[in-house]
Amino acid sequence: MTSDFALQVPAELETALQLKTVQYLVTKRPWLDLYGVNVRPVAPYGSASRRVNVDPALIHRCLPDELLFEVFSRMAPYDMGRAACVCRKWRYTLRNPIFWRNACLKAWQLSGMVENYKILQSKYESSWRKMWLLRSRIRIDGIYVSRNTYIRAGVREWKVTNPVHLVCYYRYMRFFPSGRFLYKTSGQTVKEVVKCMNFRASKTEGVFSGRYTLTDDKVEATFVYPGLRPTMWRAFLRLRGTTLGANNRLDLLSLSTSKVNSDGIIELEEDILGSVELQEDVISHQRGLAPFAFVPFEEVETSVLNLPVEKMDYYVPG
């Protein structure tokens, strides 16, 4: 006898229950949902259209906007530029001025917050992103390298002609947003020198620390060689870029050294030029003024500046 409370399952519902049971036995491939999906345009930041669009992309359905903002806020500015090329939503999200404001205030912290806001309103139409692209700045995510060469005459016994040697050496400069920089002159390649370009390096490694100032696109860098007769090293440089916002070149306009009178050690927190007294005339150097090329830290191992001398005879930084 059949009970009146027996569950009657329709045929179509029974088929659905079977499919639901089978899906636990089949390997899930969520990335297949991305194929053949047309992503609707996302309203840009600050747009007049604030209609909420449902983004069918799988990564945007699984990743909340709050978490996406948190990820972008921890990115370097150049990484944000690469992330903006992923999709339209990321591109419009990264136009939020809060990301570029933090980057600009860190890059030009020596100017002060008040001065940065004045420059922003007067020159860049209150756009932090435009300010980041157009205003000259020192890059801190890598190292500036200047490759210099000269010919030294050799001596060969019992021969009519004497050989010549092509000598190659490098100038390295690493800048920090606090107004300090590190300098080193060496014959080693960039992948070998970058390991010691930090404040923990000793003077025996030939790494010197100094101060720099940035005015528009002009950079003045100064440090003092320690010793019995301290020598002040002073350079004037000009910032430029091969592309918009690159700031990957430093033209060495002038380089000079001079003996100074100094009682004790000069503190880097003070003004170097105001702390020393010149003892002799300034010596201006006319050689070794090749432009500095910027090498990011992630490209140190693969940079062309690591090539030997015989393969770099016609290297031009551009």
Phi, psi and omega per residue, in radians:
M1 nan 2.303 -3.090
T2 -1.525 2.322 3.139
S3 -1.277 2.600 3.096
D4 -1.244 -0.356 -3.112
F5 -1.666 0.202 3.115
A6 -1.113 2.423 -3.104
L7 -1.410 2.115 3.115
Q8 -1.747 1.919 -3.118
V9 -1.701 2.109 3.111
P10 -1.076 2.772 -3.090
A11 -1.138 -0.739 -3.117
E12 -1.188 -0.588 3.121
L13 -1.272 -0.600 3.098
E14 -1.128 -0.652 3.077
T15 -1.136 -0.681 3.118
A16 -1.143 -0.678 3.113
L17 -1.153 -0.623 3.099
Q18 -1.157 -0.717 3.125
L19 -1.155 -0.638 3.118
K20 -1.161 -0.582 3.097
T21 -1.258 -0.641 -3.097
V22 -1.214 -0.532 -3.043
Q23 -1.134 -0.371 3.076
Y24 -1.330 -0.286 3.134
L25 -1.688 -0.076 -3.096
V26 -1.892 2.405 3.114
T27 -1.143 2.239 -3.134
K28 -1.385 2.431 3.098
R29 -2.274 1.402 -3.045
P30 -1.173 -0.383 -3.130
W31 -1.202 -0.301 3.099
L32 -1.176 -0.316 3.103
D33 -1.223 -0.282 -3.107
L34 -1.414 -0.300 -3.094
Y35 -1.362 2.356 3.091
G36 1.274 0.310 -3.130
V37 -1.787 2.186 3.087
N38 -1.644 1.973 -3.103
V39 -1.390 2.193 3.115
R40 -1.292 2.545 3.124
P41 -1.050 2.464 3.124
V42 -1.698 2.369 3.132
A43 -1.069 2.211 -3.115
P44 -1.156 2.841 -3.141
Y45 -1.107 2.270 3.135
G46 1.442 0.127 -3.116
S47 -1.265 2.700 3.116
A48 -1.224 -0.443 3.117
S49 -1.535 1.925 -3.118
R50 -1.886 0.366 3.136
R51 -1.196 2.344 -3.111
V52 -1.338 2.142 3.099
N53 -1.829 2.300 3.107
V54 -1.451 1.981 -3.108
D55 -1.480 2.055 -3.099
P56 -1.378 -0.083 -3.132
A57 -1.120 2.415 -3.034
L58 -1.126 -0.708 -3.089
I59 -1.148 -0.567 -3.126
H60 -1.408 -0.423 3.058
R61 -1.338 -0.499 -3.120
C62 -1.608 -0.405 -3.076
L63 -1.859 1.953 3.139
P64 -1.134 2.719 3.131
D65 -1.113 -0.591 3.128
E66 -1.117 -0.706 3.119
L67 -1.237 -0.607 3.088
L68 -1.112 -0.712 3.086
F69 -1.122 -0.664 3.139
E70 -1.150 -0.656 3.109
V71 -1.169 -0.788 -3.123
F72 -1.149 -0.594 -3.121
S73 -1.176 -0.351 3.128
R74 -1.703 0.072 -3.138
M75 -1.528 2.630 2.973
A76 -1.276 2.708 -3.096
P77 -0.988 -0.696 -3.126
Y78 -1.255 -0.499 3.032
D79 -1.230 -0.601 3.069
M80 -1.139 -0.623 3.078
G81 -1.111 -0.674 3.082
R82 -1.215 -0.668 3.138
A83 -1.154 -0.511 3.126
A84 -1.165 -0.280 3.134
C85 -1.555 -0.013 -3.082
V86 -1.290 -0.923 -3.117
C87 -2.725 3.020 -3.082
R88 -1.209 -0.649 -3.130
K89 -1.104 -0.770 3.125
W90 -1.150 -0.635 3.139
R91 -1.110 -0.816 -3.141
Y92 -1.218 -0.604 3.119
T93 -1.128 -0.695 -3.101
L94 -1.312 -0.068 3.024
R95 -1.435 -0.021 3.057
N96 -1.074 2.165 -3.039
P97 -1.129 -0.302 -3.098
I98 -1.137 -0.573 3.123
F99 -1.166 -0.771 -3.072
W100 -1.375 -0.439 3.083
R101 -1.143 -0.774 3.118
N102 -1.096 -0.700 3.133
A103 -1.154 -0.709 -3.115
C104 -1.210 -0.754 -3.132
L105 -1.142 -0.518 3.081
K106 -1.340 -0.677 -3.103
A107 -1.204 -0.629 -3.096
W108 -2.030 0.737 -3.123
Q109 -1.195 -0.368 3.098
L110 -1.188 -0.477 3.142
S111 -1.322 -0.374 -3.108
G112 1.602 2.661 -3.070
M113 -1.169 -0.700 -3.101
V114 -1.131 -0.773 3.141
E115 -1.153 -0.647 3.113
N116 -1.125 -0.684 3.115
Y117 -1.187 -0.619 3.092
K118 -1.150 -0.771 3.112
I119 -1.131 -0.646 3.138
L120 -1.061 -0.776 -3.086
Q121 -1.356 -0.558 -3.051
S122 -1.497 -0.524 -3.014
K123 -2.030 -0.444 -2.979
Y124 -2.168 0.387 3.003
E125 0.942 0.649 3.099
S126 1.040 0.471 3.125
S127 -1.894 1.969 3.125
W128 -1.154 -0.652 3.139
R129 -1.137 -0.716 3.086
K130 -1.149 -0.657 3.098
M131 -1.120 -0.701 3.130
W132 -1.119 -0.627 -3.078
L133 -1.408 -0.600 -2.969
L134 -1.777 -0.445 -3.082
R135 -1.489 2.390 -3.132
S136 -1.201 2.393 -3.122
R137 -2.619 2.694 3.058
I138 -1.470 2.277 3.128
R139 -1.491 2.388 -3.083
I140 -2.013 0.037 -3.101
D141 -1.668 0.436 3.139
G142 -3.048 -2.693 -3.054
I143 -2.426 2.450 3.079
Y144 -1.601 2.327 -3.051
V145 -2.233 2.297 3.060
S146 -2.052 2.078 -3.134
R147 -1.706 2.158 -3.093
N148 -2.216 2.557 3.129
T149 -2.359 2.680 2.990
Y150 -2.655 2.808 -3.087
I151 -1.794 2.243 3.118
R152 -2.037 2.248 -3.122
A153 -1.328 2.372 3.109
G154 -1.817 3.077 -3.132
V155 -2.236 2.248 3.084
R156 -2.215 2.171 -3.094
E157 -1.307 2.555 3.077
W158 1.035 0.540 3.072
K159 -2.271 2.608 -3.132
V160 -1.302 -0.727 -3.112
T161 -1.789 2.544 3.105
N162 -1.751 2.517 3.122
P163 -1.365 2.868 3.033
V164 -2.207 2.630 -3.100
H165 -2.129 2.380 3.048
L166 -1.632 1.938 -3.101
V167 -1.692 2.307 -3.122
C168 -2.122 2.317 3.058
Y169 -2.487 2.843 -3.034
Y170 -2.205 2.569 2.942
R171 -1.906 2.282 -3.117
Y172 -2.077 2.379 3.082
M173 -2.390 2.234 3.053
R174 -2.138 2.196 -3.059
F175 -1.824 2.703 3.104
F176 -2.239 2.604 -3.080
P177 -1.150 -0.261 -3.130
S178 -1.360 -0.059 -3.109
G179 1.725 0.081 3.111
R180 -1.824 2.755 3.093
F181 -2.578 2.818 3.092
L182 -2.044 2.467 -3.090
Y183 -2.299 2.500 3.099
K184 -2.678 2.376 3.003
T185 -1.946 2.192 -3.023
S186 -2.740 2.766 3.030
G187 -1.615 -0.018 3.122
Q188 -1.408 2.729 -3.128
T189 -1.348 2.986 -3.017
V190 -1.168 -0.619 -3.120
K191 -1.209 -0.347 3.090
E192 -1.556 -0.568 -3.056
V193 -1.433 -0.543 -3.050
V194 -1.063 -0.390 -3.124
K195 -1.197 -0.483 -3.087
C196 -1.866 0.106 3.137
M197 -1.489 1.217 3.094
N198 -2.593 2.941 -3.066
F199 -1.285 -0.185 3.089
R200 -1.457 -0.173 -3.136
A201 -1.201 2.515 -3.126
S202 -1.535 2.885 3.122
K203 -1.176 -0.377 3.113
T204 -1.165 -0.373 3.093
E205 -1.503 0.033 3.076
G206 1.287 0.434 3.117
V207 -1.779 2.151 -3.090
F208 -2.048 2.545 -3.101
S209 -1.944 2.445 -3.130
G210 -2.618 -2.931 -3.112
R211 -2.085 2.630 3.079
Y212 -2.415 2.733 3.056
T213 -2.265 2.561 -3.134
L214 -2.117 2.110 3.098
T215 -2.225 1.911 -3.015
D216 0.991 -1.996 3.117
D217 -1.886 0.231 -3.132
K218 -1.798 2.390 -3.125
V219 -2.141 2.266 3.033
E220 -2.023 2.115 -3.097
A221 -2.122 2.396 -3.080
T222 -2.521 2.410 2.946
F223 -2.632 2.978 -3.067
V224 -2.128 2.213 2.993
Y225 -1.258 2.181 3.113
P226 -1.336 2.887 3.109
G227 2.534 -3.007 3.112
L228 -1.141 -0.631 3.077
R229 -2.126 1.563 -3.080
P230 -1.048 2.497 -3.139
T231 -2.136 2.273 3.114
M232 -1.614 2.192 3.095
W233 -1.772 2.229 -3.061
R234 -2.411 2.303 -3.100
A235 -2.374 2.491 3.024
F236 -1.987 2.206 -3.064
L237 -2.254 2.827 3.118
R238 -2.228 2.270 -3.133
L239 -1.478 2.454 3.005
R240 -2.724 3.032 -3.135
G241 -2.457 2.597 3.082
T242 -1.323 -0.401 3.032
T243 -2.353 3.028 -3.092
L244 -1.132 2.153 3.096
G245 1.356 0.138 -3.083
A246 -1.302 -0.814 -3.106
N247 0.886 0.764 -3.045
N248 -1.843 0.282 3.085
R249 -2.386 2.497 3.048
L250 -2.265 1.942 3.088
D251 -1.461 2.196 3.137
L252 -1.477 1.766 -3.082
L253 -1.315 -0.760 -3.140
S254 -2.684 2.639 3.133
L255 -2.460 2.229 -3.084
S256 -2.494 2.698 3.057
T257 -2.338 2.677 3.134
S258 -2.754 2.553 3.072
K259 -1.316 2.515 -3.093
V260 -2.300 2.721 2.994
N261 -1.739 2.116 -3.116
S262 -2.445 2.252 3.081
D263 -1.643 1.798 -3.138
G264 1.524 -2.922 -3.082
I265 -1.563 2.411 3.133
I266 -1.462 2.221 3.114
E267 -1.378 2.352 -3.108
L268 -1.232 -0.369 3.139
E269 -1.259 -0.246 -3.138
E270 -1.706 2.994 3.091
D271 -1.317 2.087 -3.083
I272 -1.150 -0.772 -3.086
L273 -1.128 -0.552 3.129
G274 -1.491 -0.128 -3.080
S275 -1.745 -0.156 -3.074
V276 -2.068 2.791 3.100
E277 -2.153 2.145 -3.109
L278 -1.147 2.373 -3.120
Q279 -1.804 -0.634 -3.107
E280 -2.275 3.050 3.120
D281 -1.135 2.646 -3.140
V282 -1.312 2.330 3.108
I283 -1.749 2.072 3.123
S284 -1.653 2.285 -3.103
H285 -1.731 2.328 -3.111
Q286 -1.851 -0.118 3.130
R287 -1.956 2.801 3.138
G288 1.217 0.650 -3.115
L289 -1.883 0.549 3.118
A290 -1.158 2.533 -3.133
P291 -1.096 2.667 3.067
F292 -1.519 2.334 3.037
A293 -1.896 2.412 -3.092
F294 -1.503 2.341 3.107
V295 -2.158 1.975 3.080
P296 -1.118 2.720 -3.104
F297 -1.080 -0.596 -3.123
E298 -1.304 -0.179 -3.141
E299 -1.940 0.195 -3.081
V300 -1.106 -0.748 -3.073
E301 -1.236 -0.495 -3.055
T302 -1.858 0.121 -3.095
S303 -1.176 2.567 3.116
V304 -1.194 -0.283 3.122
L305 -1.235 -0.113 3.068
N306 -1.524 -0.095 -3.126
L307 -1.226 2.667 3.114
P308 -1.197 2.978 -3.038
V309 -1.098 -0.704 -3.064
E310 -1.147 -0.306 3.120
K311 -1.794 0.069 -3.083
M312 -2.176 0.466 -3.071
D313 -1.112 -0.583 -3.042
Y314 -1.992 0.569 3.131
Y315 -1.260 2.234 3.098
V316 -2.222 2.113 -3.083
P317 -1.137 -0.452 -3.140
G318 1.502 nan nan
